[in-house]
């Protein structure tokens, strides 16, 4: 799996689900807030996260591809 796919999976799938799960459980068990209130807050924050990550993703893709090409060329040299 190349670097672009790994970064995409981590930033757009794994991290948001992990954040929602941890934030919801923390708020429910530690802060004793209602479950739906925690889910509502977590989804709002994840929405902002997606917006910022998408902007970062679009602006940094050329740099990521350049690094990936350098890594592949170093692997080819060995």
SULDA-V303911 format. One record per backbone hydrogen bond with DSSP energy under -0.5 kcal/mol. NH is the residue of the N-H (numbers start at 1). CO is the residue of the C=O. If there is no record, write none. Layout:
NH CO
NH CO
This chain:
6 2
7 3
8 4
9 5
10 6
11 7
12 8
13 9
14 9
15 10
17 13
18 14
19 15
20 16
21 17
22 18
23 19
24 20
25 21
26 22
27 23
28 24
29 25
30 25
30 26
31 26
33 27
38 34
39 35
40 36
41 37
42 38
43 39
44 40
45 41
46 42
47 43
48 44
49 45
50 46
51 47
52 48
53 49
54 50
55 51
56 52
57 53
58 54
59 55
60 56
61 57
64 60
65 61
66 62
67 63
68 64
69 65
70 66
71 67
72 68
73 69
74 70
75 71
76 72
77 73
78 74
